Amino acid sequence: MFVIITDSTSDLDKEMREKMGVEYIKFAVTLGEEEFACSLDWDEKFSQKEFYNRMRKGDVFKTTMIQQVTYESVFEKYLAEGKDVLSLCCSSGLSGSYNAARLATESLKAKYPGRKIIAVDTLRSTGALGVIVLNAANLRKEGKSIEETAKWIEENKMKIHQFGTVDDLVYLKRCGRVTGMVQLMSKIFNIKPIIISNTKGENESVMKVLGRQTSIQRLIKLAKENIINPEEQTVFVSHADCAEEADLLKRGLLEEVKCKDVYIGWVNPTVGASSGPGMIGVFFYGKEVTEAGK
C-alpha cells in the first residue's frame, strides 16, 4: 500500500479527497504582511466568496511555493509508519514546488532505504491535477503498484486537458501575466481568452472569443472535440465564484459531451490569486496535448 499526496492546487474538496483516500500539502498565500495556508476546505482565513470578493475590491494576494522542509515533514510521517509515498505535484511550469518535493525524496531515501518515494511533476494544476489524482487513486484501488501508477501518470499526463477562461484580465495583469494594453483591449471589446495547459505545463492562451457566454460554449465544444471515452469519465469543472456558469457548463457537458459525471470544485486560493474571480475551466482525459508554447 502506498500513500498518494498531492497539493492545494488540485481543487479537491474534503468529500472527494476522502472518497479517493488522498492527502494534500498546502501552498501559502500572503496578503500584505499576513500569510495563511491555502486550504482546499477554505477554513484557514477566508471563505471562497470572501476571498474572491476581496480581490474584486482590489486586494492583491501573492503565493509562496511549498518548501523542501515541508515535503520532508509530511513524507516522513508516512515513511515512519512503513508506507510508501507517491507525491503528485503542481506543474513545474507554474511553481518550484516539484523541485522541492524531488529534493525531499532524495534526502529521505538514505534515511528510509526500505521505502519507496516517488515525486511526479504532473505538468498540470487545478482540476487537471485533480483528474490525475483521481486516476492514480483508481489505479491503486485496482491493485497497481506505486511504480505502475507513477508510470501511467508519466505516460498519460499529456492526455489530461485543461480548457479554461477568465472573466477579467485585470487580475492576470496585476501579477504580470498580461500587459496593460492587452487587458484594456480585452475589456473594451469584451474579448475572452481560451487558456490551455501546454506540453511544458504552462498556461497559454490559444484563442480568443467575443463574450462570456460564447467562451463557455467554446469550452463545451473543445471538450467534445478532444475527450476520449466520455461515457467512462468523471469530468472536472473548477470555478472561481461563478457557480451559475459552472452549472451551465456542467449541463452542457452532460448533454453534449455525454460524459458519465461532472465534478464541480472551487478554484483554489493559489491559482485564484492569479486568475481572479470568474475563472472557469473544464478538465478531462483525451487526445494528446501537442501545443508546446512559445
C-alpha positions in Angstrom: 0.0 0.0 0.0 1.2 3.5 -0.8 0.0 7.0 0.2 -1.0 9.5 -2.5 -0.1 13.0 -1.6 -1.0 16.0 -3.8 -1.1 19.7 -3.1 -3.6 22.5 -2.7 -3.7 23.4 -6.4 -5.7 20.2 -7.1 -9.2 21.7 -6.4 -10.4 18.6 -4.5 -12.8 19.2 -1.7 -12.9 17.1 1.5 -15.6 14.7 0.3 -13.7 13.9 -2.9 -10.3 13.6 -1.1 -11.8 11.2 1.4 -13.5 9.2 -1.4 -10.2 8.9 -3.2 -8.2 8.3 0.0 -5.6 11.0 -0.7 -3.7 13.7 1.3 -2.5 17.1 0.3 0.1 19.7 1.2 -0.8 23.3 1.4 0.7 26.2 -0.5 0.6 29.6 1.2 -0.9 32.9 0.3 0.1 36.3 1.6 -2.0 39.5 1.9 0.3 42.3 2.8 2.3 41.1 5.8 -0.1 38.3 6.7 0.4 34.7 5.5 -2.2 31.9 5.6 -2.3 28.4 4.3 -4.2 27.5 1.1 -6.9 25.2 2.4 -9.0 23.3 -0.1 -11.7 23.4 2.5 -11.4 27.2 2.8 -11.2 27.1 6.6 -7.9 28.9 7.2 -8.7 32.6 6.7 -11.4 33.4 4.1 -14.4 31.6 2.7 -14.5 31.2 -1.1 -16.7 34.2 -1.5 -14.8 36.3 0.9 -11.5 35.6 -0.9 -12.8 36.5 -4.3 -14.8 39.5 -3.1 -11.6 40.8 -1.5 -9.9 40.5 -5.0 -12.9 42.4 -6.6 -12.3 45.2 -4.1 -8.7 45.5 -5.0 -6.8 43.3 -2.5 -3.7 41.6 -4.1 -2.8 38.1 -2.9 0.6 36.6 -3.5 1.5 32.9 -3.4 4.5 31.1 -2.0 5.7 27.6 -3.0 5.9 24.6 -0.8 9.3 24.3 0.7 11.5 21.2 0.8 11.3 21.0 4.6 7.5 20.8 4.4 7.6 18.0 2.0 10.2 16.1 4.2 8.0 16.5 7.3 4.8 15.2 5.6 6.6 12.4 3.7 8.4 11.2 6.8 5.2 10.9 8.8 4.1 8.1 6.4 7.5 6.6 5.8 7.9 6.2 9.6 4.6 4.2 9.5 6.1 1.8 6.9 4.2 3.3 4.0 5.5 4.2 0.5 4.8 7.7 -0.8 3.6 8.9 -4.3 3.7 12.7 -4.5 1.7 14.3 -7.3 2.9 17.9 -7.6 1.7 21.0 -9.3 3.3 21.7 -12.7 7.0 22.8 -12.7 5.9 25.2 -15.4 4.0 27.1 -12.8 5.8 26.5 -9.5 9.1 25.4 -8.0 7.4 23.1 -5.6 8.0 19.9 -7.6 11.8 20.6 -7.3 11.4 20.9 -3.6 9.5 17.6 -3.5 12.2 15.9 -5.6 14.9 17.2 -3.2 12.9 15.9 -0.3 12.7 12.4 -1.8 16.4 12.3 -2.3 17.0 13.5 1.2 14.8 10.8 2.8 15.8 7.8 0.7 19.0 7.4 2.6 17.1 7.5 5.9 14.4 5.1 4.7 16.2 2.7 2.4 13.4 0.1 2.6 10.7 2.5 1.5 9.7 3.8 -2.0 9.3 7.6 -2.5 8.3 8.9 -5.9 7.7 12.6 -6.8 6.0 13.2 -10.1 5.9 16.5 -12.0 2.4 16.3 -13.3 2.8 19.4 -15.5 -0.8 20.1 -14.6 -2.7 22.1 -11.9 -6.2 22.9 -10.7 -8.8 20.5 -12.0 -6.3 18.8 -14.4 -4.2 17.8 -11.3 -7.4 16.6 -9.7 -8.1 14.4 -12.7 -4.6 12.9 -12.4 -5.1 12.3 -8.7 -8.4 10.6 -9.4 -6.8 8.2 -11.9 -3.9 7.5 -9.5 -6.4 6.6 -6.8 -8.3 4.3 -9.1 -5.2 2.6 -10.2 -4.2 2.0 -6.6 -7.7 0.6 -5.9 -7.2 -1.8 -8.8 -4.1 -3.1 -7.1 -1.5 -1.3 -9.2 1.9 -0.8 -7.5 3.4 2.6 -6.8 5.8 2.2 -9.8 3.0 1.2 -12.1 0.9 4.1 -11.0 3.7 6.6 -11.5 4.5 5.1 -14.9 0.9 5.5 -16.0 0.9 9.2 -15.0 4.2 9.9 -16.8 2.8 8.2 -20.0 -0.6 9.8 -19.8 -0.2 13.3 -18.3 -0.1 14.9 -21.8 -3.6 13.5 -22.3 -5.0 15.4 -19.4 -6.6 18.6 -20.8 -7.4 22.0 -19.4 -9.6 24.4 -21.3 -10.4 27.5 -19.3 -11.3 31.1 -19.5 -11.3 34.2 -17.3 -13.9 36.9 -17.0 -11.5 39.9 -16.5 -7.8 40.1 -17.4 -7.1 42.7 -14.7 -6.1 40.0 -12.2 -3.6 38.5 -14.6 -2.3 42.0 -15.3 -1.8 42.6 -11.6 0.5 39.5 -11.3 2.4 40.3 -14.6 0.9 37.6 -16.8 -0.5 40.0 -19.4 0.3 43.6 -20.3 -1.9 46.6 -19.5 -2.7 47.1 -23.2 -3.9 43.5 -23.6 -6.1 43.9 -20.5 -7.5 47.2 -21.7 -8.3 46.0 -25.2 -9.9 42.8 -23.8 -12.2 44.9 -21.6 -13.2 47.4 -24.4 -14.1 44.7 -26.9 -15.3 42.1 -24.4 -12.7 39.6 -25.6 -12.3 36.4 -23.6 -9.2 34.1 -23.9 -9.3 30.4 -24.0 -6.4 29.1 -21.9 -4.9 25.6 -22.1 -2.1 23.8 -20.2 0.6 23.1 -22.8 3.3 20.4 -23.0 5.6 22.5 -20.8 2.9 22.7 -18.1 2.4 26.4 -18.7 -0.9 28.1 -19.0 -1.2 29.5 -22.5 -3.9 31.5 -24.4 -4.6 29.7 -27.7 -7.6 31.6 -28.9 -10.0 34.5 -28.2 -13.7 34.7 -28.4 -16.2 37.5 -28.0 -18.3 37.5 -24.8 -18.6 35.4 -21.7 -21.4 33.1 -22.8 -19.6 32.4 -26.1 -16.4 31.4 -24.1 -18.3 28.9 -22.0 -19.9 27.4 -25.1 -16.5 27.1 -26.6 -15.3 25.2 -23.6 -18.0 22.6 -24.2 -17.2 22.4 -27.9 -13.4 21.9 -27.2 -14.2 19.2 -24.6 -16.4 17.4 -27.1 -13.7 17.6 -29.8 -10.9 16.4 -27.6 -12.3 13.9 -25.0 -11.8 10.2 -25.2 -14.5 7.7 -24.0 -16.6 10.4 -22.2 -19.1 7.9 -21.1 -16.5 6.4 -18.8 -15.2 9.6 -17.3 -15.9 12.0 -14.5 -15.1 15.4 -16.0 -13.9 18.1 -13.6 -15.1 21.7 -13.6 -13.5 24.3 -11.4 -14.8 27.8 -10.9 -13.8 31.0 -9.1 -17.1 32.2 -7.6 -19.2 31.8 -10.7 -21.3 28.9 -9.6 -24.2 29.5 -12.0 -21.9 29.4 -15.0 -20.3 26.2 -13.6 -23.7 24.6 -13.5 -24.3 25.8 -17.1 -21.0 24.3 -18.2 -21.9 21.0 -16.3 -25.3 20.8 -18.1 -23.6 21.3 -21.5 -21.0 18.6 -20.8 -23.7 16.1 -19.7 -26.0 16.9 -22.6 -23.5 17.4 -25.5 -20.3 15.6 -24.5 -22.2 12.7 -22.8 -19.7 12.2 -20.0 -20.5 9.9 -17.1 -20.5 12.6 -14.5 -19.2 16.1 -13.7 -17.5 17.1 -10.5 -17.6 20.8 -9.7 -14.9 22.3 -7.4 -13.7 25.8 -6.4 -10.6 27.2 -8.0 -8.1 27.0 -5.1 -6.6 30.2 -3.5 -3.1 29.5 -5.0 -4.4 29.6 -8.6 -7.2 32.0 -7.8 -4.8 34.6 -6.6 -3.6 35.0 -10.2 -6.7 34.2 -12.3 -9.1 36.1 -10.1 -12.9 35.7 -9.7 -14.7 34.5 -12.8 -12.2 31.9 -13.9 -13.8 28.7 -15.0 -12.3 25.6 -16.6 -13.1 22.0 -17.7 -10.6 19.2 -17.2 -10.6 15.6 -18.7 -8.7 12.7 -20.3 -8.5 13.0 -24.1 -6.3 13.2 -27.2 -2.6 14.0 -26.6 -1.8 17.7 -26.0 0.7 18.9 -28.6 0.8 22.6 -28.0 4.4 23.3 -27.0 4.1 27.0 -26.2 6.3 29.8 -27.3 
